[in-house]
Amino acid sequence: MAKTSVKARQKKRERMAAQYAEKRAALKAAGDYAALDKLPKNASPVRLKNRCQLTGRPKGYMRYFGISRVIFRDMALNGQIPGVKKASW
């Protein structure tokens, strides 16, 4: 499980990227790179990292579900994810 501060930092970056998205797009379209440099660093979507929504784990992230493979396996085996079951043949 990731530290609370790391998860909070990620949430802050997500909020800032969403907040400045329209402004960044307008400045990029206008070609005003000097103004783009003056925006906060955390407003850039490149700084976002895919993390598990429940634990904050950065590795083994499953984009479709938004959680890590470890949590996905636990939830699937407990029947908490609809339509997912363990394969057997």
MOBELCOR-V168442 format. One record per residue. PSI is psi as a letter, one per 20 degrees, with the letter a starting at -180 (NA if undefined). D_CENTER is the distance of its C-alpha to the mean C-alpha in Angstrom with 2 decimals. Layout:
BEGIN
psi=PSI d_center=D_CENTER
psi=PSI d_center=D_CENTER
END
This chain:
BEGIN
psi=p d_center=15.53
psi=q d_center=13.74
psi=q d_center=15.62
psi=h d_center=15.14
psi=h d_center=15.13
psi=g d_center=12.17
psi=h d_center=10.08
psi=h d_center=11.82
psi=g d_center=11.22
psi=g d_center=7.42
psi=g d_center=8.22
psi=g d_center=10.92
psi=h d_center=9.19
psi=g d_center=7.17
psi=g d_center=10.72
psi=h d_center=12.54
psi=g d_center=10.94
psi=h d_center=11.80
psi=g d_center=15.09
psi=j d_center=16.24
psi=g d_center=15.20
psi=g d_center=18.75
psi=g d_center=20.49
psi=g d_center=18.84
psi=g d_center=19.79
psi=g d_center=23.29
psi=h d_center=23.84
psi=g d_center=22.83
psi=h d_center=25.16
psi=i d_center=27.88
psi=k d_center=27.47
psi=n d_center=27.45
psi=h d_center=25.70
psi=g d_center=27.41
psi=h d_center=25.76
psi=h d_center=22.30
psi=h d_center=23.00
psi=i d_center=23.76
psi=q d_center=20.40
psi=q d_center=18.28
psi=h d_center=16.39
psi=i d_center=13.15
psi=i d_center=13.59
psi=p d_center=12.83
psi=i d_center=9.73
psi=h d_center=10.69
psi=i d_center=9.85
psi=q d_center=6.03
psi=p d_center=5.29
psi=p d_center=3.86
psi=q d_center=5.28
psi=p d_center=7.72
psi=h d_center=7.98
psi=g d_center=11.57
psi=h d_center=12.17
psi=j d_center=9.36
psi=p d_center=10.69
psi=h d_center=9.19
psi=q d_center=11.84
psi=k d_center=12.86
psi=p d_center=9.59
psi=o d_center=10.89
psi=h d_center=9.00
psi=h d_center=11.78
psi=h d_center=11.56
psi=j d_center=7.99
psi=r d_center=9.88
psi=r d_center=11.58
psi=h d_center=14.99
psi=g d_center=16.91
psi=h d_center=15.86
psi=g d_center=16.17
psi=g d_center=19.67
psi=g d_center=20.74
psi=h d_center=19.76
psi=g d_center=21.38
psi=h d_center=24.50
psi=i d_center=24.84
psi=k d_center=24.64
psi=i d_center=21.70
psi=o d_center=19.97
psi=p d_center=22.39
psi=j d_center=23.83
psi=p d_center=22.75
psi=r d_center=25.55
psi=p d_center=26.64
psi=q d_center=28.49
psi=p d_center=32.12
psi=NA d_center=34.87
END
